[in-house]
Amino acid sequence: MTGRHWWLVAQVLFSLKTVDIRRILTHADYSKLSKKQLQDL
């Protein structure tokens, strides 16, 4: 159950993080970001 609870928390945090990333990227120059940096996000 602990692992499952962690997975739910991780999904929520990931979705919030993705929204923040999208918001940041709308103001960022995509050409300056390498694929590795995007993967690390």
Rosetta silent file (secondary structure, phi, psi, omega in degrees, C-alpha in Angstrom):
SEQUENCE: MTGRHWWLVAQVLFSLKTVDIRRILTHADYSKLSKKQLQDL
SCORE:     score description
SCORE:     0.000 S_00000001
   1 L     0.000  -33.130 -179.991    0.000    0.000    0.000 S_00000001
   2 H   -62.943  -43.421 -179.865    2.887    2.332    0.695 S_00000001
   3 H   -63.534  -38.940 -179.374    4.177    1.922   -2.843 S_00000001
   4 H   -67.047  -42.253  178.839    0.746    2.548   -4.282 S_00000001
   5 H   -62.233  -41.789  178.890    0.276    5.691   -2.208 S_00000001
   6 H   -61.577  -38.385 -178.891    3.710    6.905   -3.311 S_00000001
   7 H   -64.921  -40.355  178.819    2.722    6.295   -6.941 S_00000001
   8 H   -64.417  -43.570  178.742   -0.415    8.416   -6.567 S_00000001
   9 H   -62.782  -42.332 -179.710    1.589   11.208   -4.960 S_00000001
  10 H   -62.237  -39.931  179.443    4.204   10.929   -7.710 S_00000001
  11 H   -62.869  -43.329 -179.584    1.497   11.196  -10.394 S_00000001
  12 H   -64.319  -47.078 -179.623    0.072   14.347   -8.818 S_00000001
  13 H   -62.761  -39.081 -178.894    3.498   15.936   -8.401 S_00000001
  14 H   -65.618  -41.503 -179.690    4.444   14.976  -11.952 S_00000001
  15 H   -65.335  -40.348  177.940    1.284   16.522  -13.401 S_00000001
  16 H   -64.961  -42.099 -179.713    1.876   19.728  -11.446 S_00000001
  17 H   -63.100  -40.259 -179.611    5.516   19.734  -12.525 S_00000001
  18 H   -63.172  -40.250  178.184    4.500   19.223  -16.151 S_00000001
  19 H   -62.207  -44.488  179.127    2.178   22.225  -15.976 S_00000001
  20 H   -62.545  -40.739 -179.761    4.984   24.348  -14.528 S_00000001
  21 H   -63.163  -44.407  179.550    7.357   23.128  -17.236 S_00000001
  22 H   -61.238  -41.290 -178.991    4.866   24.007  -19.972 S_00000001
  23 H   -63.843  -40.464 -179.803    4.374   27.447  -18.459 S_00000001
  24 H   -69.001  -43.283 -176.090    8.134   28.007  -18.323 S_00000001
  25 H   -66.572  -25.179  178.360    8.705   26.668  -21.836 S_00000001
  26 L   -65.750  -23.798  179.265    6.148   29.061  -23.284 S_00000001
  27 L  -103.678    0.149 -176.753    8.541   31.823  -22.243 S_00000001
  28 L  -104.400  159.681  177.113   11.705   29.896  -23.070 S_00000001
  29 L   -90.151  112.351 -175.692   13.594   29.476  -26.323 S_00000001
  30 H   -58.602  -32.747 -176.708   13.183   25.821  -27.299 S_00000001
  31 H   -66.027  -17.885 -179.225   16.342   25.888  -29.393 S_00000001
  32 H   -86.190  -10.288 -178.093   18.377   26.499  -26.213 S_00000001
  33 L   -98.835  128.290  176.731   17.148   23.300  -24.590 S_00000001
  34 L   -86.847  163.445  179.764   18.864   20.054  -25.408 S_00000001
  35 H   -62.176  -34.810 -179.559   17.059   16.730  -25.410 S_00000001
  36 H   -64.294  -41.035  179.698   19.033   15.667  -22.344 S_00000001
  37 H   -63.504  -40.501  179.132   17.826   18.678  -20.365 S_00000001
  38 H   -65.327  -39.046  179.100   14.214   17.925  -21.300 S_00000001
  39 H   -66.423  -36.825  179.594   14.660   14.288  -20.247 S_00000001
  40 H   -67.411  -24.502  175.516   16.138   15.380  -16.911 S_00000001
  41 L   -72.873    0.000    0.000   12.976   17.397  -16.293 S_00000001
